[in-house]
Amino acid sequence: MITLPELVLRPIGVAHTPFRERIDAPRQARTAEGVEGTIELLPGHHFEDALSDLEGFQYLWLVFWFHANEGWNPKVLPPRSTTKRGLFATRSPYRPNPLGLSAVELVRIEGRVLHVRELDLLDGTPILDIKPYVPWADAIPGARTGWLEDERHVRERAEGGTAASERPADPVRRWEVCFSPRAAEQLEFLRAAGVEVEPRVREVLALGPQPHAYRRIRIEDDGTRKLALKEWRYRFRVDGARLEVFAIESGYRKKDLERGGAELDVHRAFVAAFGTTA
């Protein structure tokens, strides 16, 4: 019988990010292009000295705790799969020990605060450790990617693989996502009201049009589809390898808008302008 000592981990800091809820956060740091945040280290531990010499590195590894997740299963259904996979063959955040690992770009350091971008962590995430990203040790171009691969990528690697100067390509097919003129107008309306939804919609739909545990997609009677993301709905159609969002709707019903408070003003204004609700 194997006996191991109990391990105690103490956070060294906390992440401050734009993502307040799990559904808001990107699934991988690489899909968080342009997203910025900070890592604030705790006072009283001489962490300012521990950050010496780090600023010369462009990327960092963040080791963190999935504080908003509880429980785990040995088999999970990843966003990029239609088949359940063994947990350890995935990057699911639900794990026996909920440890996370993300490579983020370091922008600058101010005292105990690291300014970073390409950040996929929830606001308030406990940080356990920081390590420099070292390309010669951490990047392995052409490495196999298991069930994520298809024959095309196997063939590309056999023919020469990814150039050493390039970042490896996403091994999963990415669907083209576009917006009709009406949907683009609706996006601009929401953006002017302080609601930015386009990046998250693109990220989710780029993984495909099929219903999935991580994608709340419903196939309508006329063959079009509807994606539900938080309090908004996105109607789209499939055209070959392209997904076109042709309409955006509020996720609230008319009676909900009539009863709700000021927090639903954006939805009321949207419905008044475009006349669409769930």
C-alpha positions in Angstrom: 0.0 0.0 0.0 1.3 3.4 -1.0 1.2 6.1 1.7 2.0 9.7 0.9 2.2 12.7 3.1 -0.5 15.4 3.0 0.6 18.4 0.9 0.0 22.0 1.9 -0.1 24.7 -0.7 -0.2 28.4 0.1 -1.1 31.0 -2.6 1.6 33.6 -3.4 -0.9 36.0 -5.0 -4.1 36.5 -6.8 -5.1 37.2 -10.4 -7.2 40.2 -11.4 -8.9 39.7 -14.7 -12.0 40.8 -16.7 -13.6 37.3 -16.2 -16.1 37.2 -13.3 -17.8 33.9 -14.2 -16.6 30.6 -15.5 -18.6 30.9 -18.7 -16.8 34.2 -19.5 -13.2 32.8 -19.3 -11.5 31.4 -22.5 -10.8 27.7 -22.5 -7.1 28.3 -23.3 -4.8 31.2 -22.8 -4.0 31.3 -26.5 -7.6 32.1 -27.3 -7.5 35.1 -24.9 -5.6 37.3 -27.5 -5.5 40.9 -26.3 -7.0 40.2 -22.9 -5.0 41.9 -20.2 -4.9 41.5 -16.4 -2.6 41.5 -13.4 -1.0 39.1 -11.0 -0.8 40.7 -7.5 1.7 39.0 -5.2 1.1 39.0 -1.5 3.0 41.5 0.7 5.4 40.5 3.5 7.2 37.6 1.8 9.9 39.5 -0.1 8.3 38.6 -3.4 9.6 41.9 -4.9 13.1 40.3 -4.7 11.8 37.0 -6.1 10.7 38.9 -9.2 14.2 40.2 -9.9 15.5 39.3 -13.4 12.1 38.1 -14.6 11.2 41.1 -16.8 13.6 39.9 -19.5 11.3 36.9 -20.3 8.5 37.4 -22.7 6.2 34.6 -21.4 5.6 33.1 -18.0 4.0 29.9 -16.7 1.4 30.5 -14.1 0.5 27.7 -11.8 -2.8 28.3 -10.2 -5.8 26.8 -8.3 -9.2 26.3 -10.0 -10.9 27.8 -7.0 -14.4 27.8 -8.5 -14.5 24.1 -9.4 -15.4 21.2 -7.3 -15.4 17.4 -8.0 -14.0 15.4 -10.9 -14.8 12.4 -13.1 -12.4 9.9 -14.7 -14.1 10.4 -18.1 -15.0 13.9 -19.4 -16.4 15.4 -22.6 -14.0 18.1 -23.8 -15.2 21.0 -25.9 -13.3 19.7 -28.9 -14.5 16.2 -28.8 -17.8 14.3 -29.4 -16.5 11.4 -27.4 -15.7 11.1 -23.7 -12.0 11.0 -22.9 -9.9 10.0 -20.0 -9.5 13.0 -17.7 -5.7 12.9 -17.9 -5.9 13.1 -21.7 -7.7 16.4 -21.4 -7.2 19.9 -19.9 -10.5 19.8 -18.1 -10.5 22.2 -15.0 -12.2 19.5 -12.9 -9.4 17.5 -11.5 -8.5 15.4 -8.4 -6.2 18.3 -7.5 -7.6 21.4 -9.3 -4.2 22.7 -10.5 -4.1 24.9 -13.6 -1.2 25.9 -15.9 -1.2 28.8 -18.3 1.4 30.4 -20.4 0.8 34.2 -20.4 2.7 37.1 -21.9 4.5 39.4 -19.5 4.0 43.1 -20.3 5.8 44.7 -17.3 6.4 44.4 -13.6 5.5 47.1 -11.0 6.6 46.2 -7.5 4.6 43.1 -6.6 2.3 43.4 -9.6 2.8 41.7 -12.9 0.9 43.0 -15.9 0.2 40.2 -18.3 -1.8 39.5 -21.4 -3.4 36.4 -23.1 -4.8 35.7 -19.7 -7.6 33.0 -19.3 -8.0 33.0 -15.5 -11.0 33.9 -13.5 -10.9 37.0 -11.4 -9.7 36.1 -7.9 -7.8 33.0 -9.0 -5.2 32.0 -6.4 -1.7 31.9 -7.9 0.6 29.2 -6.5 3.8 29.7 -8.5 5.4 31.6 -11.4 8.1 30.2 -13.7 9.7 31.7 -16.8 8.8 30.2 -20.2 12.0 28.9 -21.8 11.4 28.0 -25.5 14.2 25.5 -25.9 12.9 23.5 -22.9 9.2 24.2 -23.1 8.4 24.2 -26.9 8.4 20.9 -28.8 7.3 21.6 -32.4 5.8 18.6 -34.1 4.9 16.8 -30.9 2.0 14.4 -31.3 -1.3 15.7 -29.9 -3.2 12.4 -29.4 -6.9 12.4 -30.1 -6.8 16.1 -31.2 -5.0 15.1 -34.4 -6.4 14.1 -37.7 -4.8 12.6 -40.8 -4.1 16.0 -42.3 -1.9 17.1 -39.3 -0.1 13.8 -39.2 0.7 14.2 -42.9 1.8 17.8 -42.4 4.2 16.8 -39.7 5.6 13.9 -41.8 6.2 16.5 -44.6 8.3 18.8 -42.5 6.1 19.9 -39.6 5.9 23.4 -38.1 8.8 25.8 -38.7 10.8 26.4 -35.6 9.9 30.1 -35.7 6.2 29.5 -35.9 3.7 28.8 -33.1 2.2 25.3 -33.6 -1.2 25.4 -35.4 -4.4 24.5 -33.6 -4.8 20.7 -34.3 -8.6 20.9 -34.3 -10.5 22.2 -37.3 -11.6 25.8 -36.7 -14.9 26.9 -38.3 -15.1 30.3 -40.0 -17.4 32.6 -38.1 -19.0 35.6 -39.7 -21.9 38.0 -39.0 -24.6 39.2 -41.3 -25.1 42.9 -41.7 -28.0 42.9 -39.3 -26.0 40.9 -36.7 -23.1 43.2 -37.1 -25.4 46.2 -36.5 -26.7 44.4 -33.3 -23.1 43.9 -32.2 -22.3 47.6 -32.6 -25.5 48.5 -30.6 -24.4 46.2 -27.7 -20.8 47.5 -27.9 -22.0 51.1 -27.6 -24.0 50.0 -24.5 -20.8 48.6 -23.0 -21.6 44.9 -23.8 -18.8 43.2 -25.7 -19.9 39.7 -26.8 -18.2 39.1 -30.2 -14.9 37.6 -29.1 -16.6 34.9 -27.0 -19.2 34.1 -29.7 -16.4 33.6 -32.2 -14.4 31.4 -29.8 -17.4 29.1 -29.1 -18.7 28.8 -32.6 -15.2 28.3 -34.1 -15.3 24.8 -32.4 -18.3 23.8 -34.5 -22.1 24.0 -34.9 -23.1 20.8 -33.0 -24.8 20.8 -29.6 -22.3 19.9 -26.9 -22.0 20.0 -23.1 -19.9 23.1 -23.4 -21.9 24.7 -26.2 -25.6 25.3 -25.6 -26.7 24.9 -29.2 -30.3 24.1 -30.3 -31.2 23.0 -33.8 -34.4 24.8 -34.9 -37.2 23.4 -37.0 -36.1 25.3 -40.1 -32.5 23.9 -39.8 -30.9 27.0 -38.4 -29.3 26.9 -35.0 -29.4 29.0 -31.8 -26.4 29.4 -29.4 -27.1 30.4 -25.8 -24.3 32.3 -24.0 -25.3 33.8 -20.7 -28.2 36.2 -21.2 -28.0 36.5 -25.1 -29.0 34.2 -27.9 -27.3 34.0 -31.3 -29.1 32.5 -34.3 -26.8 31.1 -37.0 -26.8 29.0 -40.1 -24.2 26.5 -41.4 -22.8 27.1 -44.9 -20.1 24.5 -45.7 -17.3 25.3 -43.3 -18.7 28.7 -42.4 -21.1 29.6 -39.6 -23.0 32.9 -40.2 -24.6 34.6 -37.2 -27.7 36.3 -38.7 -29.5 37.5 -35.6 -28.9 38.3 -31.9 -31.7 38.1 -29.3 -32.1 38.9 -25.7 -32.4 35.8 -23.6 -35.1 37.3 -21.5 -38.8 36.9 -22.2 -41.1 39.9 -22.5 -42.6 39.3 -19.1 -39.2 39.1 -17.5 -38.2 42.4 -19.0 -41.4 44.0 -17.7 -40.8 42.8 -14.2 -37.0 43.2 -14.0 -35.1 46.2 -12.6 -32.5 48.6 -14.0 -30.0 45.8 -14.7 -32.1 44.8 -17.7 -32.2 48.3 -19.3 -29.7 47.2 -22.0 -32.0 44.3 -22.9 -35.1 46.6 -23.0 -33.3 49.0 -25.2 -32.1 46.2 -27.5 -35.6 44.8 -27.8 -37.0 48.2 -28.5 -34.4 48.7 -31.3 -34.6 45.3 -32.9 -37.8 43.7 -31.6 -36.3 40.3 -30.7 -36.5 38.3 -27.5 -36.0 34.6 -26.7 
